[in-house]
Amino acid sequence: MLILLPPSEGKSPAVKGPAVDLEALQFPELTAARQTVMTALAVTSTAPDAHSILGVGDSLGAELLRNATLGDQPAAPAFRIYSGVLYDALGYSTLTPVQRRKAQESVVVISALWGALGFADPIPAYRLSMSVSLPGTGTLSSFWKQRLSGPLGVRSGDALVVDCRSSTYASAWAGAPERTIAVNVLQERDGKRTVVSHSAKHTRGLLARHLLTRRGKQPGTPVQLLAAARERWPAELTPATSRKPAQLSIILQG
């Protein structure tokens, strides 16, 4: 089983530690591409129109300064740097040692800066979205789409890919439809279902935690994942097509 997560917009910078070692990160074949994006981000973050290009508010000037010196910033494991709703729900710090090893083996984060990361890869905090277009790279979702198919194809192998990413990050790489299941979250109230955003991130984090902590064999098919999800929530499965992966819909009541 491979669990794909998006990064969080919010990040907790490391207080101390060595700088990032690009060649020590998982998927070392992405090292040159990571360096290209890092360099483009540093140049962009010091440009007069940096806030506009990166889509950040004027109050985030300190984060742009950090972007310009990422090679010198302290790094920490990705599961500590990412601090948004999804990661809070996953709750890595409260996992047992066995469950933590499972997380490090099963979880890959798709990132605008790093392409793909292992859950324990040491990185600095940064500010960059997959929808941004940098000089020399173009839109990052397209940049990484050309480079992730080989490494992630090998990593996923014949395993079930549980895709907990948002659409922006999902566009950077798509697994084989017959072995991939995208996770959606719907709110049902008075018989009407609506797509939710904040609750979706939280629920995807809870699902990832459930898959890492539950007893028994890991799901190997969409039907088995549906059964695992139904241990916690009402859920439905839409089968895959030749071009589109299966869809797991978790239904939140009320």
KEZA-419428 format. One record per residue (C-alpha): residue number from 1; residue in one letter; x, y, z. Coordinates in Angstrom, 1 decimal. Example, Ala and Ser with C-alpha at 12.3 -4.5 7.8 and 13.67 -1.06 7.14 Angstrom:
2
<pt 1; "A"; <12.3; -4.5; 7.8>>,
<pt 2; "S"; <13.7; -1.1; 7.1>>,
end
This chain:
254
<pt 1; "M"; <0.0; 0.0; 0.0>>,
<pt 2; "L"; <1.2; 3.5; -0.9>>,
<pt 3; "I"; <-0.5; 6.5; 0.7>>,
<pt 4; "L"; <0.0; 9.7; -1.2>>,
<pt 5; "L"; <-0.4; 13.0; 0.8>>,
<pt 6; "P"; <-0.2; 16.6; -0.2>>,
<pt 7; "P"; <2.0; 18.9; 1.7>>,
<pt 8; "S"; <0.4; 21.4; 4.2>>,
<pt 9; "E"; <0.3; 25.1; 3.5>>,
<pt 10; "G"; <1.3; 25.7; 7.1>>,
<pt 11; "K"; <4.7; 24.5; 8.1>>,
<pt 12; "S"; <6.6; 24.4; 11.4>>,
<pt 13; "P"; <10.3; 25.5; 10.7>>,
<pt 14; "A"; <13.0; 23.4; 12.4>>,
<pt 15; "V"; <14.7; 25.3; 15.2>>,
<pt 16; "K"; <18.1; 23.6; 14.7>>,
<pt 17; "G"; <19.6; 20.8; 12.7>>,
<pt 18; "P"; <21.7; 20.3; 9.6>>,
<pt 19; "A"; <20.7; 21.7; 6.3>>,
<pt 20; "V"; <18.9; 19.7; 3.7>>,
<pt 21; "D"; <21.0; 17.1; 1.8>>,
<pt 22; "L"; <19.2; 16.7; -1.6>>,
<pt 23; "E"; <21.0; 13.5; -2.4>>,
<pt 24; "A"; <20.0; 11.9; 0.9>>,
<pt 25; "L"; <16.2; 12.3; 0.2>>,
<pt 26; "Q"; <14.2; 9.5; -1.2>>,
<pt 27; "F"; <14.0; 9.3; -5.0>>,
<pt 28; "P"; <17.6; 10.6; -5.5>>,
<pt 29; "E"; <16.9; 10.6; -9.3>>,
<pt 30; "L"; <15.0; 13.8; -8.6>>,
<pt 31; "T"; <18.0; 15.6; -7.2>>,
<pt 32; "A"; <18.8; 17.7; -10.3>>,
<pt 33; "A"; <15.1; 18.7; -10.7>>,
<pt 34; "R"; <14.9; 19.7; -7.0>>,
<pt 35; "Q"; <18.0; 21.9; -7.3>>,
<pt 36; "T"; <16.5; 23.6; -10.4>>,
<pt 37; "V"; <13.3; 24.4; -8.5>>,
<pt 38; "M"; <15.2; 25.5; -5.4>>,
<pt 39; "T"; <17.3; 27.9; -7.4>>,
<pt 40; "A"; <14.3; 29.3; -9.3>>,
<pt 41; "L"; <12.4; 29.7; -6.0>>,
<pt 42; "A"; <15.3; 31.6; -4.4>>,
<pt 43; "V"; <15.6; 34.0; -7.3>>,
<pt 44; "T"; <11.8; 34.5; -7.4>>,
<pt 45; "S"; <11.5; 35.1; -3.7>>,
<pt 46; "T"; <13.8; 38.1; -3.8>>,
<pt 47; "A"; <12.1; 39.7; -6.9>>,
<pt 48; "P"; <10.0; 42.8; -6.5>>,
<pt 49; "D"; <6.9; 40.9; -7.6>>,
<pt 50; "A"; <7.6; 37.8; -5.4>>,
<pt 51; "H"; <4.4; 38.1; -3.5>>,
<pt 52; "S"; <2.3; 38.1; -6.6>>,
<pt 53; "I"; <4.2; 35.3; -8.4>>,
<pt 54; "L"; <4.0; 33.0; -5.3>>,
<pt 55; "G"; <0.5; 34.0; -4.3>>,
<pt 56; "V"; <1.3; 35.0; -0.8>>,
<pt 57; "G"; <0.2; 38.0; 1.3>>,
<pt 58; "D"; <2.4; 40.9; 2.3>>,
<pt 59; "S"; <2.6; 39.6; 5.9>>,
<pt 60; "L"; <4.6; 36.6; 4.8>>,
<pt 61; "G"; <7.8; 38.4; 3.9>>,
<pt 62; "A"; <9.8; 36.3; 6.4>>,
<pt 63; "E"; <8.8; 33.1; 4.6>>,
<pt 64; "L"; <10.0; 34.6; 1.3>>,
<pt 65; "L"; <13.3; 35.4; 2.9>>,
<pt 66; "R"; <13.5; 31.8; 4.1>>,
<pt 67; "N"; <12.8; 30.6; 0.5>>,
<pt 68; "A"; <15.9; 32.5; -0.6>>,
<pt 69; "T"; <18.2; 30.7; 1.7>>,
<pt 70; "L"; <16.7; 27.2; 1.9>>,
<pt 71; "G"; <20.2; 25.6; 1.4>>,
<pt 72; "D"; <21.2; 27.1; 4.7>>,
<pt 73; "Q"; <18.1; 26.5; 6.8>>,
<pt 74; "P"; <17.8; 23.8; 9.4>>,
<pt 75; "A"; <16.0; 20.7; 8.2>>,
<pt 76; "A"; <13.7; 18.3; 10.1>>,
<pt 77; "P"; <11.7; 15.2; 9.1>>,
<pt 78; "A"; <8.8; 16.0; 6.7>>,
<pt 79; "F"; <6.2; 14.7; 9.2>>,
<pt 80; "R"; <7.4; 17.5; 11.6>>,
<pt 81; "I"; <7.7; 20.3; 9.1>>,
<pt 82; "Y"; <4.2; 19.8; 7.7>>,
<pt 83; "S"; <1.7; 21.0; 10.3>>,
<pt 84; "G"; <-1.7; 21.5; 8.7>>,
<pt 85; "V"; <-5.1; 19.9; 9.4>>,
<pt 86; "L"; <-4.4; 16.6; 7.6>>,
<pt 87; "Y"; <-1.1; 16.1; 9.5>>,
<pt 88; "D"; <-2.6; 17.0; 12.8>>,
<pt 89; "A"; <-5.3; 14.3; 12.2>>,
<pt 90; "L"; <-2.8; 11.7; 11.2>>,
<pt 91; "G"; <-1.0; 12.4; 14.5>>,
<pt 92; "Y"; <2.5; 10.9; 13.8>>,
<pt 93; "S"; <3.8; 11.8; 17.2>>,
<pt 94; "T"; <1.2; 9.5; 18.9>>,
<pt 95; "L"; <1.9; 6.5; 16.7>>,
<pt 96; "T"; <3.7; 3.5; 18.1>>,
<pt 97; "P"; <7.2; 2.7; 16.9>>,
<pt 98; "V"; <5.8; -0.1; 14.7>>,
<pt 99; "Q"; <3.2; 2.2; 13.3>>,
<pt 100; "R"; <5.8; 4.9; 12.6>>,
<pt 101; "R"; <7.9; 2.5; 10.6>>,
<pt 102; "K"; <4.8; 1.6; 8.6>>,
<pt 103; "A"; <4.2; 5.3; 8.0>>,
<pt 104; "Q"; <7.7; 5.8; 6.8>>,
<pt 105; "E"; <7.4; 2.8; 4.5>>,
<pt 106; "S"; <4.0; 3.6; 3.1>>,
<pt 107; "V"; <3.6; 7.4; 3.0>>,
<pt 108; "V"; <4.9; 9.6; 0.2>>,
<pt 109; "V"; <4.3; 13.4; 0.1>>,
<pt 110; "I"; <3.9; 15.1; -3.3>>,
<pt 111; "S"; <5.6; 18.5; -3.1>>,
<pt 112; "A"; <5.9; 21.5; -5.4>>,
<pt 113; "L"; <9.5; 22.0; -4.3>>,
<pt 114; "W"; <10.8; 18.4; -3.8>>,
<pt 115; "G"; <8.6; 16.5; -6.3>>,
<pt 116; "A"; <8.1; 13.4; -4.0>>,
<pt 117; "L"; <9.3; 12.9; -0.5>>,
<pt 118; "G"; <9.6; 10.1; 2.0>>,
<pt 119; "F"; <7.6; 10.8; 5.2>>,
<pt 120; "A"; <10.8; 11.0; 7.3>>,
<pt 121; "D"; <13.0; 12.9; 4.7>>,
<pt 122; "P"; <14.6; 16.0; 6.4>>,
<pt 123; "I"; <13.6; 19.2; 4.8>>,
<pt 124; "P"; <13.5; 22.9; 5.7>>,
<pt 125; "A"; <10.2; 24.8; 5.9>>,
<pt 126; "Y"; <9.4; 26.6; 2.7>>,
<pt 127; "R"; <6.5; 28.4; 0.9>>,
<pt 128; "L"; <5.5; 27.2; -2.6>>,
<pt 129; "S"; <2.4; 25.8; -4.2>>,
<pt 130; "M"; <2.1; 23.3; -7.1>>,
<pt 131; "S"; <0.0; 25.8; -9.0>>,
<pt 132; "V"; <2.9; 28.4; -9.1>>,
<pt 133; "S"; <4.8; 29.1; -12.3>>,
<pt 134; "L"; <8.5; 29.8; -11.8>>,
<pt 135; "P"; <11.0; 31.3; -14.3>>,
<pt 136; "G"; <12.8; 28.3; -15.9>>,
<pt 137; "T"; <10.3; 25.7; -14.7>>,
<pt 138; "G"; <6.9; 26.8; -15.8>>,
<pt 139; "T"; <3.9; 25.6; -13.8>>,
<pt 140; "L"; <5.2; 23.2; -11.2>>,
<pt 141; "S"; <2.5; 20.6; -11.7>>,
<pt 142; "S"; <3.6; 20.3; -15.3>>,
<pt 143; "F"; <7.3; 20.4; -14.4>>,
<pt 144; "W"; <6.9; 17.5; -12.0>>,
<pt 145; "K"; <4.5; 15.5; -14.2>>,
<pt 146; "Q"; <7.4; 15.0; -16.6>>,
<pt 147; "R"; <9.7; 13.7; -13.9>>,
<pt 148; "L"; <7.6; 11.7; -11.4>>,
<pt 149; "S"; <6.3; 8.9; -13.5>>,
<pt 150; "G"; <9.4; 6.8; -13.4>>,
<pt 151; "P"; <10.3; 7.1; -9.7>>,
<pt 152; "L"; <6.7; 6.8; -8.5>>,
<pt 153; "G"; <5.9; 4.0; -11.0>>,
<pt 154; "V"; <8.7; 2.0; -9.5>>,
<pt 155; "R"; <7.8; 2.8; -5.9>>,
<pt 156; "S"; <4.2; 2.0; -6.3>>,
<pt 157; "G"; <4.8; -1.3; -8.2>>,
<pt 158; "D"; <1.8; -3.5; -7.9>>,
<pt 159; "A"; <0.6; -2.0; -4.6>>,
<pt 160; "L"; <-2.7; -0.2; -4.0>>,
<pt 161; "V"; <-2.2; 3.6; -4.3>>,
<pt 162; "V"; <-4.4; 5.5; -1.8>>,
<pt 163; "D"; <-4.6; 9.0; -3.1>>,
<pt 164; "C"; <-5.3; 11.6; -0.4>>,
<pt 165; "R"; <-4.1; 14.6; -2.4>>,
<pt 166; "S"; <-6.0; 17.6; -3.5>>,
<pt 167; "S"; <-6.6; 18.1; -7.2>>,
<pt 168; "T"; <-3.7; 20.5; -7.6>>,
<pt 169; "Y"; <-1.2; 18.0; -6.3>>,
<pt 170; "A"; <-2.9; 15.0; -7.9>>,
<pt 171; "S"; <-2.2; 16.5; -11.4>>,
<pt 172; "A"; <1.5; 16.1; -10.9>>,
<pt 173; "W"; <1.3; 12.3; -11.1>>,
<pt 174; "A"; <-1.4; 9.7; -11.6>>,
<pt 175; "G"; <-1.0; 6.0; -10.7>>,
<pt 176; "A"; <-2.4; 3.2; -12.9>>,
<pt 177; "P"; <-6.2; 3.5; -12.7>>,
<pt 178; "E"; <-6.7; -0.1; -11.9>>,
<pt 179; "R"; <-4.4; 0.1; -8.8>>,
<pt 180; "T"; <-5.3; 3.6; -7.6>>,
<pt 181; "I"; <-8.2; 4.9; -5.5>>,
<pt 182; "A"; <-8.8; 8.6; -4.9>>,
<pt 183; "V"; <-10.3; 9.6; -1.6>>,
<pt 184; "N"; <-13.2; 12.1; -1.6>>,
<pt 185; "V"; <-15.1; 13.4; 1.4>>,
<pt 186; "L"; <-18.8; 14.4; 1.3>>,
<pt 187; "Q"; <-21.1; 16.0; 3.9>>,
<pt 188; "E"; <-24.6; 14.6; 4.1>>,
<pt 189; "R"; <-27.3; 16.8; 5.7>>,
<pt 190; "D"; <-31.1; 16.4; 5.2>>,
<pt 191; "G"; <-30.5; 13.9; 2.4>>,
<pt 192; "K"; <-28.3; 16.3; 0.4>>,
<pt 193; "R"; <-24.6; 15.7; -0.2>>,
<pt 194; "T"; <-22.0; 18.5; -0.7>>,
<pt 195; "V"; <-18.2; 18.5; -1.2>>,
<pt 196; "V"; <-16.3; 19.8; 1.9>>,
<pt 197; "S"; <-12.8; 21.3; 2.1>>,
<pt 198; "H"; <-11.6; 21.7; 5.6>>,
<pt 199; "S"; <-13.3; 18.5; 6.8>>,
<pt 200; "A"; <-11.9; 16.7; 3.8>>,
<pt 201; "K"; <-8.3; 17.4; 4.8>>,
<pt 202; "H"; <-9.1; 16.3; 8.4>>,
<pt 203; "T"; <-10.9; 13.1; 7.3>>,
<pt 204; "R"; <-8.1; 12.2; 4.9>>,
<pt 205; "G"; <-5.7; 12.5; 7.7>>,
<pt 206; "L"; <-7.9; 10.3; 9.9>>,
<pt 207; "L"; <-8.1; 7.7; 7.1>>,
<pt 208; "A"; <-4.3; 7.6; 6.7>>,
<pt 209; "R"; <-4.0; 7.2; 10.5>>,
<pt 210; "H"; <-6.6; 4.4; 10.4>>,
<pt 211; "L"; <-4.8; 2.5; 7.7>>,
<pt 212; "L"; <-1.5; 2.8; 9.6>>,
<pt 213; "T"; <-2.9; 1.7; 13.0>>,
<pt 214; "R"; <-5.6; -0.9; 12.2>>,
<pt 215; "R"; <-4.9; -4.5; 12.8>>,
<pt 216; "G"; <-4.9; -7.0; 9.9>>,
<pt 217; "K"; <-3.6; -7.1; 6.4>>,
<pt 218; "Q"; <-3.2; -3.9; 4.5>>,
<pt 219; "P"; <-5.8; -3.3; 1.8>>,
<pt 220; "G"; <-4.6; -4.5; -1.6>>,
<pt 221; "T"; <-7.6; -3.6; -3.7>>,
<pt 222; "P"; <-10.2; -0.8; -3.8>>,
<pt 223; "V"; <-12.9; -3.2; -2.4>>,
<pt 224; "Q"; <-10.6; -4.0; 0.5>>,
<pt 225; "L"; <-9.9; -0.3; 1.1>>,
<pt 226; "L"; <-13.7; 0.3; 1.1>>,
<pt 227; "A"; <-14.1; -2.4; 3.8>>,
<pt 228; "A"; <-11.3; -0.8; 5.9>>,
<pt 229; "A"; <-12.9; 2.7; 5.6>>,
<pt 230; "R"; <-16.3; 1.3; 6.6>>,
<pt 231; "E"; <-14.7; 0.3; 9.9>>,
<pt 232; "R"; <-14.9; 4.0; 10.7>>,
<pt 233; "W"; <-17.3; 5.8; 8.4>>,
<pt 234; "P"; <-20.2; 5.3; 5.9>>,
<pt 235; "A"; <-18.4; 5.0; 2.6>>,
<pt 236; "E"; <-19.1; 4.2; -1.1>>,
<pt 237; "L"; <-17.0; 3.0; -4.0>>,
<pt 238; "T"; <-17.1; 4.1; -7.6>>,
<pt 239; "P"; <-15.2; 1.6; -9.7>>,
<pt 240; "A"; <-12.3; 2.6; -11.9>>,
<pt 241; "T"; <-12.5; 3.1; -15.6>>,
<pt 242; "S"; <-9.8; 2.7; -18.2>>,
<pt 243; "R"; <-8.7; 6.3; -17.6>>,
<pt 244; "K"; <-10.0; 7.2; -14.2>>,
<pt 245; "P"; <-9.1; 5.6; -10.9>>,
<pt 246; "A"; <-11.7; 4.2; -8.5>>,
<pt 247; "Q"; <-13.2; 6.8; -6.1>>,
<pt 248; "L"; <-13.7; 6.2; -2.4>>,
<pt 249; "S"; <-16.3; 8.6; -1.0>>,
<pt 250; "I"; <-16.4; 8.9; 2.8>>,
<pt 251; "I"; <-19.8; 10.3; 3.9>>,
<pt 252; "L"; <-19.8; 12.6; 7.0>>,
<pt 253; "Q"; <-23.2; 12.8; 8.6>>,
<pt 254; "G"; <-24.9; 16.0; 9.9>>,
end
